[in-house]
Amino acid sequence: MAVAAIDDETGAVPWRALFVLGMASFASSSALRFCDPLLPKIADAFQTTPGSAAIVVTTYSVAYGGFQLLTGPLGDRYGKVRMIAAGAFLCGLFTLFSAYATSLGQLATFRFLAGLTGAAIIPNCLAFIGDTIPFAHRQAVMARYAMFMSMGAISGQAIGGLLADAFGWHAAFVLVGTLLILAGAVLGVQLRVNPVLSRRTAVPEGGLRGAFLQILQIRTSSAARLLLGTVTLEAAIHIGAMAFVGAHLRQAYGVSYTAIGLLTALSAAGAASYSLFAPMLLRRFGQQTLVGSAAFFLMASFGLLALTPPLWVVAIALTAGGLGFVLLHNSLQSNATQINPEARGAALSTFAFSFFAGQTVGVAAASWIYDHFGAPPLFTMAAILMPMLVFWFRSRLGALWAR
């Protein structure tokens, strides 16, 4: 197992190295969420419904989630940072290719390939943090690190909507693809000169085969089953509903795509607000209290959205929902780094696979609900189910590692 960088002579968190990795996570998060506000625009371009256009979200999620079962063990065997750099560069290329798609099927194919290669980025970043930062400090550091992912989601959604209005949906793909290519290139250079990023953890016993076999070991842990089950349900309910906020805003309020991008980005802004104050909040209130508070924010957020209130209330609801989501997800993510300390790449890739498997099922189910019944029933279901999930997980959190 690696010696944690925070225990070196200075005792300081290696923020410079984390900043470089954060740039890759920023670009990856932009790639993941920027299509959400574009669904109505893409539907118009290819003469279909927003529910059908959601295939560009689903295909990315299928590839992103499925191939993390490969990229995590590959990171354990060949180096997590090396996998992040290669994944960012290739994901950027396929995202650029998406801008020139001439059919919805072709666009979905390029999004699938982008998701396949982008799968190497965030899980390996989180696994690297797990290898580098001791568990006592890890949740606060990961909450701060999550700022990069939140800001990436904000930028992707806001700029995606703005570019769609000004230049068409193609421009958003060009911008995000360029960001990913630059992030991969910079990380490739830093891999050679930054002593923290170039540090390698011990290769799992049995080499590459052993790295893949570590995934099977996860099934034996009751803590792992709880975390993986919870994150799957979280993604199915929350992401499934959130994927149609943009389409609902367009249909119910008739707002521009720029406004859709800015409004949907408020969800990520709510998540970012937690990242700023996470260390203080964790010290003062503790993990269980913060997780429990997520239920209130999520119920209020989706409940308000279901009522189709004035836009200023929608803005508050989306911000509150982002905060509620990160209060739950940060706890899940931090605890997931302890599933298998000897092979964190495999553990975090399994965690991410579960998240995106849930998202894939959730978006598909939400597509059917939206096309047949509209957005209010979809949001009402989320307002009921998300608090139930939060309280179920919180009731088991205290004994998570005592099993």
N, C-alpha and C positions, 0 to 999 in steps of 0.2 A: 504494500500500500504506500502511496506517496506521502512524504512529509509535508504537512500543511504549510503553505507559504506564509501564513499569518504568524507562524511560530519561528520565523527566522530572526536574525539579529536585531532588526528594527522593530519587530512585533507589529508591523503595519500591514493592512490589507493592500495587496498589489493592485491599486486602482488603475495604474497605467495599462497593465495587461488586460484588466477587465474592461477598460474603456475601448481598447482595440477590438476585443470580442464583442463588446456592446454594439459597435458599428455594424458588425455582421448581423447581430440579432435585430437591430433597427431595420436594416434592409429586408431581412426575412419577414419581419412582422408587417412591413409595408406590402410585401408580396402576398401575404396571407389574407389580408383584409381589404385591400383596395378595390376588389371586385364587388363588394357588397353594395355600395351606393351606385354602381354602374349597371346593376341588373336591369332596371327599366330601359336604360340606353341600349344595352346589348340586345334586349328583347326587341326593341324597335328596329335596330339595325338588321336583325335576322328574321324579322316578322314572326315572332313567337310570343309566348307569355312569360312574365317574370319567373313563374314556377319552372317552366322549361329551360329558361336561360340560366337557372341556378345550377345547371350541369357544370358550368365553369367553376363554381364553388365546390361542387361534389367531387369532380374528377381530381382537383388539386388535393382535396382532403383525403381521398382514397389513396392516392400515391404517397402523399406526405405521411400519412399514418402507417400505411403498410410497409413502406420501405425503411422506416425507422427501425424495424426489426433486423434490418441488414446493417444500416449505417452505425447503429450503436455498438454492436460487437466489432465492426470494422474499426471504429474509433478506439476501442479498448486494445485492439491488436496493433494497429498501424499508427496510432496517434490521433487524439481528438482534434487538436488544432489543425492538423493536416487535412482531416476530413471536412472541417468547417470551411477552410479556404477553398478547397475544390468544389464543395457543394454550392457555395455562394457564387462562384464564377460560372458554373454550368447552369445554375438556376437562372442567373441573369441572362445568359444567352437564349434559353428557351422562352423567357418572358419577353425578350425583344422579338423573337420569332412570332410570338402571339399577336403582336401588333399588326402583322401582315396577313393574318388569317382571313380567308375569303368565305368561310362557312362556319356555322356554330360547331359542327363536328370537328373541323380542323382546329378551331380555337380550343375546344375541350381537350384535344390531343396534346397540343403544346402546353396547356395548363397541367395536364397529367405528367408530362416530362419535367416541367418546372417543379412540381410537387415532389417527384421522385428524387431529384437532385437536391432540392431545398430541404429534404428530410434530414440531411446531415448537419444542419446548422444549429438550431436552438437546443435540441437534446444533448448534443455534444458540448455545447457551451455550458449548460447546466451541470453536466457530469464533470466538466473541468473545474467548475466552482466547487462541487462536492469533493473533488480530489484535493483542492487547494485550501479551502477554508474549513476550520473545525466546526462541528455541529452546533456548538454553543453560540457561535457568531453567525451561523449560516443563514438563518431565516431573515435576519436584518440585512445582511449583505445581498441576499437574493431579492429582497424587496426593493432595495436600491437599484440593483441590476435590472429589475423588471421595468424601470423607468425607460430603458432603451426600447424594450418591446412595446410599452404603452405609447411612447412617442412615435415609434414606427407605425403603429396602428392609426394614431391620430393623423400623422402626415399622409399615410397611404389613403385613408378615407377622405380627408379634407382636400388634399391635392388632387386625388382621383376625380372627385366631383367637380372641382374647379376646372381641371383640364378637359373633362368631358364636355362641359358647357362651352369652353373657349375653342377647343380644337378637335373634339370628338373623342370617343373612348380609346382610340389607338394611342393617343398621346400619353395616357396614364401607364400603359404597358411599356412604352419607350423609357419613361422616366424611372420606373421601378427596376426595369432590367438594367439600366445604366448604373443605378445605385448598387445593385448586387454585384455587378462585375467589378466595380471600383472597390467594394468591400473585400471581395475575394483576393484582388490583386494586392491591396495594402496588407492584408493578413498574411499573405504568402511571403511578403518581404519581412514583416515583423517576426515571422516564425524563425527566421535565420538570425535576427539580431536581439530579440527580447529574451532574456534568460528565463523568465517565468513561463512564457509561451512555449519555449523550446524544451522545457522540462517534460520528461516522459514518465508515466507511471509504469509499474511492473506489468508485464504481459501476463494475462490469465494463463493458468496452467493448462497445457494442451494446445497452446497457440491459438490459431483462428478457430479451429474446431471447439476448443475449450471455451472461447469467447461466446460462440453461439449456444453452447450447451448451458451457459449461465442463465439464459432466458428460461430454460425449463426448470431451473432450480427455484425460480420465483414462485412457482405454484405451491411450494411447500410452506410458504410463509403466510400466516393468517393476516399479519399487518399489510403485506403486499396485496392480498386479495381485497381487503377493505379499501385501500387507497385506489387500486385500479378500478374496482367497482364504482366507487364514488365519482372518480373523475370521468368515467364513461357516461354516467347518468348526468353529471354536470354539463358536459359538452352537448349531449343529445337535447337536453331541455333548453339550456341558455343560448347556445350558438344557433340551434335550430330556429328559435324565435327571433334572435337578433338579425339573422340573415335577411329577414323580410321587413325590417324597420324602414329601409330606404324605399322599397316598393310601396309600403303603406303611406309614407310621407308624400310620395309623388301622387298617389291615387286620392288620398283623403284631403290633402292640403294644396295640391297643385304647385308645390314649390320647385325651384330650379334645382339642377343637379349640384350646383355649388352649395346651395343651402342644405341639401341632403347630406353632402359630404361633411360639411361643418357640424351639422347636428349629430350625425352618427359618430363623428370623432369625439363627441363629448363623453361617450362611454369610455373610451380610452383615457380621456382627460381625468375622469373620476378615478380610474385605476392608478394613473400617475400621481394623483394627489396623495394616495396612500403611500406610494413609494417614498415620497419626500419625508413623511413623518413616521415611517414604520419603526425605526429603532426606538423612538420615544414611546410610541403607542404600545409596542411589545413589552417594554420595561414596565410601563404603568398599568396596563390592563391584562396582559398575558394572552397567550394564544387562544385559549378556549373562549374567553369573553369576546375577542375580536371575531372569531368564527361565528359565534352566536349572533352577533350584530349584523352579519351578512344577511340573515333571514329578513330582517326589517327592511333593509335597503332594496333587496330583490323583490319582495312583495310589493313595496310601494312603487317601484319602477315599472314593473310589468302591469300592475293594477291601473296605474295612471295611463299608460299607453293604450290599454284596452278601452278606456273611456273616450279616446280621441279628443283630448283637451286642447286648449289654446297652445300655440307653438312654444310660448315661454315656459309652460308647464312641461311640455315634451322635453325641452332642453334640461330642465331640472331632473326629470325622470330618467333620462339617458345617463346623466352624470351620476346619479345615485345608483343606477344599475351597474355601471362600471366599477364603482367603489365596492358594492356588494359582491360582485364577481371576484375581485382580486382578494378580498378578505378571506374568501373560501379557498380560492385557487392557490394563493401563496402558501397557505398551510399544507395543502395537498402536495404542492411541488417540493417544499422544503423537506417534508417527511419522506418523500419518494427518493431523495438522495441517500437515505439510509437503508433502502431495501436490500441492496447488495454492495457494500463498500468495496469489495474486491473487484467488482466489474460494474462500475457505475454507468458506463456507456450502455451496456445491455439493459440495466435496470431503468435508466431514464428513457431509453428508446421504447421499452415496453410500456412505460407510463404514457409517453407521447402517443404511441400506437393506440392505447385505450382511449385517450382523449379524442383523437381524430376518427377512430371507429365510431365513437359516440356521436361526434359531429356529423359524420357522413349519414348515419341513420337518422339523426335529428333533422338535418336539412331536407332529406328526402321526405320524411313524414310531414315536416312543416310545409313543404312545397304543395303536397296534396291538400292539407288543411287550408292553406292560403288560397289556392285556386278554387276550392269548393265552398268555403265558408267565410273567407276573408281574414283580416288580421286580428280583430278583437277577440274571437274565440281562441286564437293561437296565443295571444298575450295573456288571456285569462288563465289558460292552462299553466303557463309558465309562472304566473303569480301565485298559484297554488302549490305546484310541484317543487319549485326551487326552495322555498322555506322548509318544506317537509324534508328534503334532502339535506339541508344544512343541519337541522336538528338531529336527524338520524346520525350523521357523521360526528357531530359534536358530542353526542352521548357516548361515543366509542373512542374519542380522541385521547382521553386521559389514560387509558390502559393500552394505547396503541403498541408500545414497545415492551409491554410487560407480559405479552403472551408467549 
